[in-house]
Amino acid sequence: MSFLTRTYILVYMSVDLLAHSADLPETVDVVAAQEAVRDEIETEMARICGWLNVAHAQLVEVTARALETGIWRGAGIRSPEHWLSLQAGLSAERARKIVVLARRSAELPVTIKSLSDVSSRSTR
């Protein structure tokens, strides 16, 4: 059963319990059902954020390689930020921030190594 299906069932049960609470024995704990839904959603949110962090680290690494090789240069491309924005579908500001990190990767080897370590651990 998928996460969304389980969440829907738990939310539906919680709403149904609230609607019919006068008909149910007092042993039914609506708050516990809501807490279970909250815990499951927050766990799923943490997992998704982990994926996003890994993807961000990988995007910085790939952008650094594009800068080193000059592969970003092409017809109509104004800058590495413009290229990244087109390639990754990022806003200009977000692309600028990633390019800044990628450009500074040589100055920040410990930071870049920690990003790489997170990427390799999380993708195993």
PyRosetta script that sets phi, psi and omega in degrees:
from pyrosetta import init, pose_from_sequence

init()
pose = pose_from_sequence("MSFLTRTYILVYMSVDLLAHSADLPETVDVVAAQEAVRDEIETEMARICGWLNVAHAQLVEVTARALETGIWRGAGIRSPEHWLSLQAGLSAERARKIVVLARRSAELPVTIKSLSDVSSRSTR")
pose.set_psi(1, 133.0)
pose.set_omega(1, -175.9)
pose.set_phi(2, -74.0)
pose.set_psi(2, 162.5)
pose.set_omega(2, 177.5)
pose.set_phi(3, -57.6)
pose.set_psi(3, -46.1)
pose.set_omega(3, -178.4)
pose.set_phi(4, -64.3)
pose.set_psi(4, -38.0)
pose.set_omega(4, 178.0)
pose.set_phi(5, -65.1)
pose.set_psi(5, -46.3)
pose.set_omega(5, 178.8)
pose.set_phi(6, -61.3)
pose.set_psi(6, -43.1)
pose.set_omega(6, -180.0)
pose.set_phi(7, -63.3)
pose.set_psi(7, -44.1)
pose.set_omega(7, 179.4)
pose.set_phi(8, -59.8)
pose.set_psi(8, -44.8)
pose.set_omega(8, -179.4)
pose.set_phi(9, -62.7)
pose.set_psi(9, -45.5)
pose.set_omega(9, -179.8)
pose.set_phi(10, -64.1)
pose.set_psi(10, -42.3)
pose.set_omega(10, 178.4)
pose.set_phi(11, -65.3)
pose.set_psi(11, -44.1)
pose.set_omega(11, 179.7)
pose.set_phi(12, -60.7)
pose.set_psi(12, -43.3)
pose.set_omega(12, 178.9)
pose.set_phi(13, -63.3)
pose.set_psi(13, -41.6)
pose.set_omega(13, 179.9)
pose.set_phi(14, -62.9)
pose.set_psi(14, -44.8)
pose.set_omega(14, 179.5)
pose.set_phi(15, -65.3)
pose.set_psi(15, -42.7)
pose.set_omega(15, 179.8)
pose.set_phi(16, -63.8)
pose.set_psi(16, -40.7)
pose.set_omega(16, 178.0)
pose.set_phi(17, -62.7)
pose.set_psi(17, -41.9)
pose.set_omega(17, 178.5)
pose.set_phi(18, -64.0)
pose.set_psi(18, -40.1)
pose.set_omega(18, -177.9)
pose.set_phi(19, -67.9)
pose.set_psi(19, -30.8)
pose.set_omega(19, -176.2)
pose.set_phi(20, -116.2)
pose.set_psi(20, 25.6)
pose.set_omega(20, -173.7)
pose.set_phi(21, -61.9)
pose.set_psi(21, -28.9)
pose.set_omega(21, 178.8)
pose.set_phi(22, -69.0)
pose.set_psi(22, -25.2)
pose.set_omega(22, -178.1)
pose.set_phi(23, -85.4)
pose.set_psi(23, -11.4)
pose.set_omega(23, -173.3)
pose.set_phi(24, -103.5)
pose.set_psi(24, 153.1)
pose.set_omega(24, 175.1)
pose.set_phi(25, -64.0)
pose.set_psi(25, 157.7)
pose.set_omega(25, -177.4)
pose.set_phi(26, -68.3)
pose.set_psi(26, -10.3)
pose.set_omega(26, -178.6)
pose.set_phi(27, -73.1)
pose.set_psi(27, -15.7)
pose.set_omega(27, 178.5)
pose.set_phi(28, -72.7)
pose.set_psi(28, 123.6)
pose.set_omega(28, -176.1)
pose.set_phi(29, -106.4)
pose.set_psi(29, 95.9)
pose.set_omega(29, -179.4)
pose.set_phi(30, -63.8)
pose.set_psi(30, -37.8)
pose.set_omega(30, -179.6)
pose.set_phi(31, -61.8)
pose.set_psi(31, -39.8)
pose.set_omega(31, 178.7)
pose.set_phi(32, -64.2)
pose.set_psi(32, -38.9)
pose.set_omega(32, 177.8)
pose.set_phi(33, -64.4)
pose.set_psi(33, -41.2)
pose.set_omega(33, 178.6)
pose.set_phi(34, -66.8)
pose.set_psi(34, -39.3)
pose.set_omega(34, 177.4)
pose.set_phi(35, -63.3)
pose.set_psi(35, -38.2)
pose.set_omega(35, 178.1)
pose.set_phi(36, -62.6)
pose.set_psi(36, -41.6)
pose.set_omega(36, 177.3)
pose.set_phi(37, -63.9)
pose.set_psi(37, -45.8)
pose.set_omega(37, 179.8)
pose.set_phi(38, -59.6)
pose.set_psi(38, -46.3)
pose.set_omega(38, -179.0)
pose.set_phi(39, -61.3)
pose.set_psi(39, -42.9)
pose.set_omega(39, -179.1)
pose.set_phi(40, -66.1)
pose.set_psi(40, -42.2)
pose.set_omega(40, 179.2)
pose.set_phi(41, -65.4)
pose.set_psi(41, -43.2)
pose.set_omega(41, -179.4)
pose.set_phi(42, -67.6)
pose.set_psi(42, -34.3)
pose.set_omega(42, 176.3)
pose.set_phi(43, -65.4)
pose.set_psi(43, -44.9)
pose.set_omega(43, 178.1)
pose.set_phi(44, -63.3)
pose.set_psi(44, -40.0)
pose.set_omega(44, 178.7)
pose.set_phi(45, -61.3)
pose.set_psi(45, -43.5)
pose.set_omega(45, 179.6)
pose.set_phi(46, -63.3)
pose.set_psi(46, -40.2)
pose.set_omega(46, 178.8)
pose.set_phi(47, -63.5)
pose.set_psi(47, -44.1)
pose.set_omega(47, 179.5)
pose.set_phi(48, -64.4)
pose.set_psi(48, -41.9)
pose.set_omega(48, 178.7)
pose.set_phi(49, -62.9)
pose.set_psi(49, -35.2)
pose.set_omega(49, 174.9)
pose.set_phi(50, -60.9)
pose.set_psi(50, -44.9)
pose.set_omega(50, 176.8)
pose.set_phi(51, -60.0)
pose.set_psi(51, -43.9)
pose.set_omega(51, -179.0)
pose.set_phi(52, -62.9)
pose.set_psi(52, -40.2)
pose.set_omega(52, 179.1)
pose.set_phi(53, -63.7)
pose.set_psi(53, -41.8)
pose.set_omega(53, 177.9)
pose.set_phi(54, -64.0)
pose.set_psi(54, -45.3)
pose.set_omega(54, -179.8)
pose.set_phi(55, -62.0)
pose.set_psi(55, -39.3)
pose.set_omega(55, 178.7)
pose.set_phi(56, -62.8)
pose.set_psi(56, -45.1)
pose.set_omega(56, 179.1)
pose.set_phi(57, -60.9)
pose.set_psi(57, -42.5)
pose.set_omega(57, 179.3)
pose.set_phi(58, -66.1)
pose.set_psi(58, -36.9)
pose.set_omega(58, 178.4)
pose.set_phi(59, -64.7)
pose.set_psi(59, -39.4)
pose.set_omega(59, 176.7)
pose.set_phi(60, -63.3)
pose.set_psi(60, -43.9)
pose.set_omega(60, -179.8)
pose.set_phi(61, -62.6)
pose.set_psi(61, -44.9)
pose.set_omega(61, -179.2)
pose.set_phi(62, -66.4)
pose.set_psi(62, -38.6)
pose.set_omega(62, 178.6)
pose.set_phi(63, -64.4)
pose.set_psi(63, -39.8)
pose.set_omega(63, 177.1)
pose.set_phi(64, -61.0)
pose.set_psi(64, -41.5)
pose.set_omega(64, 177.4)
pose.set_phi(65, -64.4)
pose.set_psi(65, -39.4)
pose.set_omega(65, 178.4)
pose.set_phi(66, -63.9)
pose.set_psi(66, -37.9)
pose.set_omega(66, 178.1)
pose.set_phi(67, -67.7)
pose.set_psi(67, -43.6)
pose.set_omega(67, -179.4)
pose.set_phi(68, -62.2)
pose.set_psi(68, -39.6)
pose.set_omega(68, -175.6)
pose.set_phi(69, -90.4)
pose.set_psi(69, -15.6)
pose.set_omega(69, -177.4)
pose.set_phi(70, 75.3)
pose.set_psi(70, 13.6)
pose.set_omega(70, -176.4)
pose.set_phi(71, -63.4)
pose.set_psi(71, -18.0)
pose.set_omega(71, -178.8)
pose.set_phi(72, -71.3)
pose.set_psi(72, -20.3)
pose.set_omega(72, -177.8)
pose.set_phi(73, -69.6)
pose.set_psi(73, 138.1)
pose.set_omega(73, 178.9)
pose.set_phi(74, -174.1)
pose.set_psi(74, 172.4)
pose.set_omega(74, -179.1)
pose.set_phi(75, -60.6)
pose.set_psi(75, 125.3)
pose.set_omega(75, 176.9)
pose.set_phi(76, 81.9)
pose.set_psi(76, -3.9)
pose.set_omega(76, -179.6)
pose.set_phi(77, -88.0)
pose.set_psi(77, 122.0)
pose.set_omega(77, -174.9)
pose.set_phi(78, -86.1)
pose.set_psi(78, -27.4)
pose.set_omega(78, -174.7)
pose.set_phi(79, -165.7)
pose.set_psi(79, 167.5)
pose.set_omega(79, 174.1)
pose.set_phi(80, -59.5)
pose.set_psi(80, -36.3)
pose.set_omega(80, 179.2)
pose.set_phi(81, -63.4)
pose.set_psi(81, -42.3)
pose.set_omega(81, 178.2)
pose.set_phi(82, -63.1)
pose.set_psi(82, -46.1)
pose.set_omega(82, 178.7)
pose.set_phi(83, -58.7)
pose.set_psi(83, -47.6)
pose.set_omega(83, -178.8)
pose.set_phi(84, -64.1)
pose.set_psi(84, -40.3)
pose.set_omega(84, 177.8)
pose.set_phi(85, -59.1)
pose.set_psi(85, -43.1)
pose.set_omega(85, 178.9)
pose.set_phi(86, -69.9)
pose.set_psi(86, -43.9)
pose.set_omega(86, -177.0)
pose.set_phi(87, -68.1)
pose.set_psi(87, -40.5)
pose.set_omega(87, -172.2)
pose.set_phi(88, -104.9)
pose.set_psi(88, -4.2)
pose.set_omega(88, -179.2)
pose.set_phi(89, 68.6)
pose.set_psi(89, 32.2)
pose.set_omega(89, -178.9)
pose.set_phi(90, -95.3)
pose.set_psi(90, 157.4)
pose.set_omega(90, 171.5)
pose.set_phi(91, -67.3)
pose.set_psi(91, 160.2)
pose.set_omega(91, 179.6)
pose.set_phi(92, -59.9)
pose.set_psi(92, -40.4)
pose.set_omega(92, -179.1)
pose.set_phi(93, -66.7)
pose.set_psi(93, -43.3)
pose.set_omega(93, 179.5)
pose.set_phi(94, -65.3)
pose.set_psi(94, -42.2)
pose.set_omega(94, 177.7)
pose.set_phi(95, -61.6)
pose.set_psi(95, -40.8)
pose.set_omega(95, 179.3)
pose.set_phi(96, -60.0)
pose.set_psi(96, -43.6)
pose.set_omega(96, -178.8)
pose.set_phi(97, -65.1)
pose.set_psi(97, -39.0)
pose.set_omega(97, 179.1)
pose.set_phi(98, -68.7)
pose.set_psi(98, -40.0)
pose.set_omega(98, 178.0)
pose.set_phi(99, -64.3)
pose.set_psi(99, -38.8)
pose.set_omega(99, 177.1)
pose.set_phi(100, -58.9)
pose.set_psi(100, -47.9)
pose.set_omega(100, 178.1)
pose.set_phi(101, -61.7)
pose.set_psi(101, -43.7)
pose.set_omega(101, -179.5)
pose.set_phi(102, -63.2)
pose.set_psi(102, -41.8)
pose.set_omega(102, 179.1)
pose.set_phi(103, -64.7)
pose.set_psi(103, -33.6)
pose.set_omega(103, -177.1)
pose.set_phi(104, -87.9)
pose.set_psi(104, 3.6)
pose.set_omega(104, -176.6)
pose.set_phi(105, -58.8)
pose.set_psi(105, -33.5)
pose.set_omega(105, 177.7)
pose.set_phi(106, -69.2)
pose.set_psi(106, -32.2)
pose.set_omega(106, 179.1)
pose.set_phi(107, -79.5)
pose.set_psi(107, -21.9)
pose.set_omega(107, -173.9)
pose.set_phi(108, -122.5)
pose.set_psi(108, 59.6)
pose.set_omega(108, -174.9)
pose.set_phi(109, -62.2)
pose.set_psi(109, -35.2)
pose.set_omega(109, -179.5)
pose.set_phi(110, -66.5)
pose.set_psi(110, -42.1)
pose.set_omega(110, 179.1)
pose.set_phi(111, -64.7)
pose.set_psi(111, -46.1)
pose.set_omega(111, -179.5)
pose.set_phi(112, -65.2)
pose.set_psi(112, -39.3)
pose.set_omega(112, 177.0)
pose.set_phi(113, -62.3)
pose.set_psi(113, -41.0)
pose.set_omega(113, 179.9)
pose.set_phi(114, -66.6)
pose.set_psi(114, -35.1)
pose.set_omega(114, 174.8)
pose.set_phi(115, -63.6)
pose.set_psi(115, -42.7)
pose.set_omega(115, 179.3)
pose.set_phi(116, -64.3)
pose.set_psi(116, -41.9)
pose.set_omega(116, 179.0)
pose.set_phi(117, -62.3)
pose.set_psi(117, -42.1)
pose.set_omega(117, 177.0)
pose.set_phi(118, -61.6)
pose.set_psi(118, -43.7)
pose.set_omega(118, -179.4)
pose.set_phi(119, -61.0)
pose.set_psi(119, -46.9)
pose.set_omega(119, -175.5)
pose.set_phi(120, -70.6)
pose.set_psi(120, -37.3)
pose.set_omega(120, 178.2)
pose.set_phi(121, -67.7)
pose.set_psi(121, -40.5)
pose.set_omega(121, -174.0)
pose.set_phi(122, -77.5)
pose.set_psi(122, -19.7)
pose.set_omega(122, -177.0)
pose.set_phi(123, -98.1)
pose.set_psi(123, 2.5)
pose.set_omega(123, 178.5)
pose.set_phi(124, -74.9)
pose.dump_pdb("model.pdb")
